[in-house]
Amino acid sequence: MSSAVRKFHPIRQAFRLSPLVMALALISPFSANAMQPNEAIIQSEAITTQTHRFHRDYVLGTSLDVIVQGASKQDAKLALAAIQTEIARLDQILSTWRDDSEISALNNNKQSIGSPELFEVIAACENWRDQTCGAFDARLGQLITLWEQSQGVVKLDSATRRQVLNQLTADSVKLDPEQNSIAIDSAVKFAPDGYAKGYVIDRALVAARQAVPSMQGLLLDIGGDIRVWGNAPQQDAWNVGVQDAFAQNDSAAPEQVLKLNNQAVAFSGQGYRSLAGQSHLLDPKTGMPLQHVAQCVVVGTCAADADALATALAAMNPSEGLQLIEALIGYEAKVTLTDGQVHQSSGWNSLVQIPQQAEMRTVASGSSTTWPAGYQAVIDLTLPKIDVEKYRAPYVSVWVTDANKQIVRTLAVWGKDDKWINSNYVWWRRYGRQMPNLDAVAKPSRQPGQYKLAWDGKDESGKAVAAGKYLIHIETSREHGDHSYQTFDLDVKAKGVNQMLPAQKEIGAVKLNFQKVN
């Protein structure tokens, strides 16, 4: 993996976010006109279900917003009380801002036989550290403190940074799940904000559902990190806005609106906060603030893991980070760099609410929507012979999706062994494991050589598709070898196009020619 970075909040407790974070993060589905200072209740005339909205300030150093769907006013307030009680309980355990918390005692005494919650959070942080090869690291509290003490007068010198980082070895933390005991070396000081805030959100949502079993839906938002469950006021999905990474204030309209069901959203980014006048993102390999990531947004099945992944993505090369996301079922991500480049996982667009006027613009353009007669997309690829012991031919998947990443046509799946075919995890996760007739698609692996594939503009059922924008995906993996994933953007119109993707370890340069063949 690439160099790693740590997200933290220098003057707030371990999992607190400044209210200004929402300027660069996810914006909640609350409009300024609809919200009252403390709470609002909306009664729909069309249905008997009530929607109750609550807002509370000074919760974990930021604000708490809650939407309760399908409950009486009394039950909605009971759910809110359960949420606040659980947050306060976990704050007593996990807040590094409090001297009397369990985690502060661990950091001071270097050992603890503590609550199941503390052990669970520390163990999860250590697991994510391993899974991300250090891109997520909750051990950097000592380095954070040193940066705070520098006050921006001078940079923290490299010798001091290196000394601290060199002491954070693999065995610096010892966990005993049977005793819930944690022992840490002197150089370790836990600051688990990149996981703990999401953990609090997850646990608070469970507490609310237990307190009010009859509740039909719930949204819980702490400082911009969000978890939704059940029915939404909009009926089909919860609408959650994602603000532009470069927006200068928190009143800007969202860049995108996500439609979510039983999911969580978390982010990491530079925001308006700084550490000693610099970015609050630290590279654990150098200890220096990192400047290249503006915003990482992750949607997943739970807030804690989404939080950890957002932190990890801020550390990684975008292609490495998105490979991590693609390998996980139920997670999508969007990464925006400070130079304006945007990288997103293959299923991100499926979460985005498409503006209603989009179809009208297409119709009004007057352009033909039919596939141009006689045209084909021809893909030329080369499998190089790699001089290694026990060479195995790579597994290759080539497929076409529309602009929303919906499958249109699978052009090739080379490799029939079920044991390895899912090594092409982008194709397998999205499409392969959903195909009932996989044997009809998969073919034996190809030996090194040159190969040609063609797409004639027809979908899996043989029907002609319309002109427009498509993506052609090429994924390869080899037993005891490497994995690669590349895409072509293809704008289908009556005009020839030639493109090339550079060679990677397991595949040579790939050419795409969109041309008229007859």
LINURBEL-V990643 format. One record per pair of residues at least 24 apart in sequence whose C-alpha atoms are under 8 Angstrom apart, sorted by the first residue. I is the first residue (numbers start at 1). GAP is how many residues later the second one is. Records with the same first field share a line. If there is no record, write none. Layout:
I = GAP / GAP
This chain:
1 = 131 / 132 / 134 / 315 / 316 / 319
2 = 133 / 313 / 314 / 315 / 318
3 = 131 / 132 / 280 / 281 / 282 / 312 / 313 / 314
4 = 130 / 131 / 132 / 278 / 279 / 280 / 281 / 308 / 310 / 311 / 312
5 = 130 / 131 / 132 / 276 / 277 / 278 / 279 / 285 / 306 / 307 / 309 / 310 / 311
6 = 129 / 130 / 131 / 132 / 134 / 188 / 275 / 276 / 277 / 278 / 305 / 306 / 309
7 = 186 / 187 / 261 / 262 / 273 / 274 / 275 / 304
8 = 136 / 183 / 185 / 186 / 272 / 273
9 = 184 / 271
10 = 134 / 135 / 138 / 265 / 270
12 = 49 / 85
13 = 47 / 48 / 82 / 83 / 84 / 85
14 = 80 / 81 / 82 / 83 / 177 / 178 / 179 / 182
15 = 45 / 80 / 177 / 178 / 179 / 180 / 181 / 182
16 = 44 / 45 / 46 / 177 / 181
17 = 43 / 44 / 45 / 206
18 = 43 / 44 / 205
19 = 42 / 43 / 44 / 204
20 = 230 / 251 / 252
21 = 202 / 203 / 250 / 251 / 252
22 = 201 / 202 / 228
23 = 220 / 224 / 225 / 226 / 227 / 228 / 248
24 = 219 / 220 / 221 / 222 / 223 / 226 / 245 / 247 / 248 / 271
25 = 199 / 217 / 218 / 220 / 242 / 243 / 244 / 246 / 270 / 272
26 = 198 / 199 / 214 / 215 / 216 / 217 / 239 / 240 / 241
27 = 197 / 213 / 214 / 215 / 216 / 223 / 227
28 = 193 / 196 / 198 / 212 / 213
29 = 210 / 211 / 212
41 = 32
51 = 182
52 = 24
54 = 26
59 = 163
60 = 31
62 = 160 / 161
63 = 159 / 160
64 = 156 / 157 / 158 / 159
65 = 154 / 155 / 156 / 157
66 = 152 / 153 / 154 / 155
67 = 150 / 151 / 152 / 153
68 = 147 / 148 / 149 / 150 / 151
69 = 146 / 147 / 148 / 149 / 162 / 163 / 164
70 = 144 / 145 / 146 / 147
71 = 143 / 144 / 145
75 = 137 / 140
76 = 136
78 = 130 / 133 / 134
79 = 128 / 129 / 130 / 132 / 133
80 = 128
82 = 122 / 125 / 126 / 129
83 = 121 / 122 / 124 / 125
84 = 120
86 = 114 / 117 / 118 / 121
87 = 113 / 114 / 117
90 = 27 / 110
93 = 24 / 25
94 = 24 / 102
96 = 95
103 = 87
106 = 76
107 = 81 / 82 / 83
110 = 73 / 74 / 75 / 76
111 = 70 / 71 / 72 / 73
112 = 69 / 70 / 71
113 = 66 / 67 / 68 / 69
114 = 66 / 67
115 = 65
116 = 64
119 = 58 / 61 / 62 / 63
121 = 71 / 74 / 75 / 78
122 = 70
123 = 52
125 = 67 / 70 / 183
128 = 180
132 = 180
134 = 150
135 = 149 / 176 / 177 / 178 / 180 / 181
136 = 58 / 172 / 173 / 175 / 176 / 179
137 = 147
138 = 52 / 53 / 54 / 55 / 56
139 = 29 / 49 / 50 / 51 / 52 / 53
140 = 48 / 49 / 50 / 51 / 144
141 = 47 / 48 / 49 / 50
142 = 45 / 46 / 47
143 = 144
147 = 128 / 129
148 = 127 / 128
150 = 126
151 = 124 / 125 / 126
152 = 123 / 124 / 125
153 = 123
158 = 128
161 = 125 / 126
162 = 124 / 125
165 = 119 / 120 / 121 / 122
194 = 113 / 114 / 117
195 = 109 / 110 / 112 / 113
196 = 108
197 = 107 / 110
198 = 27 / 68 / 104 / 105 / 106 / 107 / 108 / 109
199 = 104 / 105
200 = 104
201 = 25 / 26 / 102 / 103
202 = 25 / 100 / 101 / 102
224 = 42
225 = 39 / 40 / 41 / 42 / 78
226 = 38 / 39 / 40 / 77
227 = 35 / 36 / 37 / 38 / 75 / 76
228 = 32 / 33 / 34 / 35 / 36
229 = 32 / 33 / 34
230 = 31 / 32
237 = 24
245 = 49 / 50 / 91
246 = 48
256 = 96 / 97
257 = 95 / 96
258 = 93 / 94 / 95
259 = 92 / 93 / 94
260 = 91
262 = 39
263 = 36 / 37 / 38 / 39 / 40
264 = 35 / 36 / 37 / 38 / 39 / 42
265 = 32 / 33 / 34 / 35 / 38 / 41 / 42
266 = 31 / 32 / 33 / 37 / 40 / 41 / 44
267 = 28 / 29 / 30 / 31 / 39 / 40 / 43 / 44
268 = 27 / 28 / 29 / 39 / 42 / 43 / 46
269 = 24 / 25 / 26 / 27 / 45
270 = 24 / 25
283 = 32
291 = 47
292 = 45 / 46 / 47
293 = 42 / 43 / 44 / 45
294 = 41 / 42 / 43 / 44
295 = 40 / 41 / 42
296 = 37 / 38 / 39 / 40
297 = 36 / 37 / 38
298 = 33 / 34 / 35 / 36
299 = 32 / 33 / 34
300 = 30 / 31 / 32
301 = 29 / 30
306 = 25
318 = 25
326 = 99 / 100 / 103
327 = 98 / 99 / 102
329 = 100
346 = 59 / 80
347 = 57 / 58 / 83
349 = 54 / 55 / 56
350 = 54 / 55 / 56
368 = 99
369 = 97 / 98 / 99
370 = 95 / 96 / 97
371 = 86 / 93 / 94 / 95 / 96 / 121 / 122
372 = 95 / 120 / 121 / 122
373 = 143
374 = 142 / 143 / 144
375 = 81 / 82 / 119 / 139 / 140 / 141 / 142 / 143
376 = 78 / 79 / 80 / 81 / 138 / 139 / 140 / 141
377 = 77 / 78 / 79 / 80 / 135 / 136 / 137 / 138
378 = 74 / 75 / 76 / 77 / 134 / 135 / 136 / 137
379 = 73 / 74 / 75 / 131 / 132 / 133 / 134
380 = 70 / 71 / 72 / 73 / 130 / 131 / 132
381 = 69 / 70 / 71 / 126 / 127 / 128 / 129 / 130
382 = 66 / 67 / 68 / 69 / 125 / 126 / 127 / 128
383 = 64 / 65 / 66 / 67 / 123 / 124 / 125
384 = 64 / 65 / 122 / 123 / 124
385 = 63 / 64
386 = 120
392 = 86 / 87
393 = 52 / 53 / 54 / 55 / 85
394 = 51 / 52 / 53 / 82 / 83 / 84 / 85 / 112
395 = 25 / 26 / 28 / 29 / 50 / 51 / 81 / 82 / 83
396 = 28 / 49 / 78 / 79 / 80 / 81
397 = 27 / 30 / 76 / 77 / 78 / 79
398 = 74 / 75 / 76 / 77
399 = 73 / 74 / 75
400 = 70 / 71 / 72 / 73
401 = 69 / 70 / 71 / 72
402 = 67 / 68 / 69
403 = 66 / 67 / 68
405 = 66
407 = 24
408 = 51 / 52
409 = 49 / 50 / 51
410 = 31 / 50
411 = 42 / 43 / 44
412 = 29 / 30 / 31 / 41
413 = 28 / 29 / 30
414 = 28 / 29 / 30 / 31 / 32
415 = 27 / 28 / 29 / 30 / 31
416 = 26 / 27 / 28 / 29
420 = 59
423 = 54
424 = 51 / 52 / 53 / 59
426 = 49 / 59
427 = 48
467 = 24 / 25 / 26
468 = 24 / 25
476 = 30 / 31
477 = 29
478 = 28
481 = 25
482 = 24
488 = 24
